[in-house]
Each structure stands twice: as structure tokens, then as C-alpha cells.
């Protein structure tokens, strides 16, 4: 390691909230003045990402193209992987490229990678995690309780329900919602406060179905900005139990970082990476079926160890 300092720490991601959250969490944990920029490539480059980095240089965010001095660039997702490859081609050793998630290409343009175990990628430049990176820790949870102090007096025990949306690996549909709320209705006498939240990926039609189900159970509900500020951090911070839909690695990773029992509902078999992720959580006692008995477990918080590993491998200091 030299005595030189990174002039800029930059997190890069596409419009996906989960990708932005991972890149920003790591960048800000490494240095408080880290910047974030969203990559927006033309359709042709976006479709082929992360390939043809030479064609992507001109479309990089201005801060990535114009910042002077050594740069630590952290990307998450395939679009960000294209941006990192373009940066490496344009600036060479002046930029240290750190990719989160498997870029699905050769690793030559990346100085370091942080990937979950279910991506099944390994090598001397690869750091592995169980789940997604995120900022959830005791300070983050305390801030959430401070930001939503009105929730403090609500009845205990508190069950938070976090609902994502369908993807190629798992269907979240009307049938799934019916099963979910049937289970919650059967447990209602044992729940003091029931709070339900949707995500950006939840389809509009499902949001209306969630609203109908939740109102029948007198649940606190947040579906979009019409319901006020997003209380998602508070749903984690105040929860005595969390029920999370099985589609989202990000939400499940944040749920098991709280230290309360975490449950999910499956209405179809899992496959591929998502199946491996669920299996790893269950093997560690961190995830249970919605009807199963469970007890609090030590929270899974992987960011501090990753920060230490990254710091040890950087070519410049963070200052």
C-alpha cells in the first residue's frame, strides 16, 4: 500500500434500489464523503452490459469521467460492472474497481469483487458473503426508532411483513397473498401490532390486493407515498418478528440483520441461486416457515468484516 489517498470514493449502480443500496452501503462504510451516481447507458450498451466497455466510456456519469486523482469506484449489478470496466480502460491504475455481484464476464478489469455465496464465484480477488450488503446495524436501527417515535407505544409483540414482487425465480401473486394473509389471520390473536409494507417492485394490482387484506386485519400499512413517509426502517427496528416474501435477497438479508425471528412463505419450489440462498439461511437457523416456532438469533451483519477486508487490499489509503 502506498501513502497516497483516494481523491474520490464513488458508488455506481443502475436504477434498481437493491443495487444502489449495496453499493452505497459499502462506499459510505468505507468513507463518509462517498458519492453515488446512477449509470444510464444507451439501449445497445445496456442490453450488452457488461460487454464492449470501450463504447461505454462517453456515457459514464460526469463525476466518473471528470474527477481528478485516484478513485475508488464501487459498482453493483451488470450496468455498474460495465461502468467499472469502462473506467478501468479509460483511467487504468488510477482507479480501483470493486464490483458487487457476479459481473458475468472475465474478471480482468476488476481489482476486487464482493459476491454472495449463491453466485458461486471464487478466486483470489473474490470476497464472499452469505447475503446482500446493507447498512442495518444498531445505530441504523436506533435512528429508525428515533425517526418514527410515534410507533414506540404500539402494542407488542410486533410483526412486520415485508412484501416484494415476482421475479424469474419466485412468483408473488394473488394466490401467494391469499395464503400469506390466511396464515396471518390465524395468528392474529398472538400479534399485538401487525405492520405491512410493499416494495418498489410490488405490482400495482398486488398493492390493491394487499390493501384489502391488510385492512381486514387492522394492520399498519405502507404501499406508496400516498401512505406517508416510508416506514420500512421502523418496521425492522420495532419488529419482534419479521415475515418477508421469498423473492428478495436484499430484504431477507436486512431482516436477518435485526436479530429477531424471520419467517417466509413458499407456495412453489425454489430454484437456482435463490434456492441456495434460502438453504444457507435455514441451515444457520436464520429463516423459518411462516407457521414454524422460532426464537431470536444473533443478527447476521456482514458489512464490517467486508470493510476490513477491502481496506486491507486497497492500493491507496482512504484517509
Secondary structure, DSSP 8 states (H G I E B T S, - for coil): --S-B-SEEEEEE-S-HHHHHHHHHHHHHH-TT-EEEE----HHHHHHTTS-GGGTGGGS-HHHHH--S-EEEEEESHHHHHHHHHHHHHHGGGEEEEEES--SS-STT-SEEEEEGGG---STTEEEESS-----SHHHHHHHHHHTGGGTTS-SSEEEEEE---BTTB---HHHHHHHHHHHHHTGGG-SEEEEEE-TTS-HHHHHHHHHHHHHTT-EEE-SGGGSS--HHHHHHS-SEEEE-TT-HHHHHHHTTTSSEEEE--SS---HHHHHHHHHHHHTT--EETTS----------HHHHHHHHHHH-SSB--
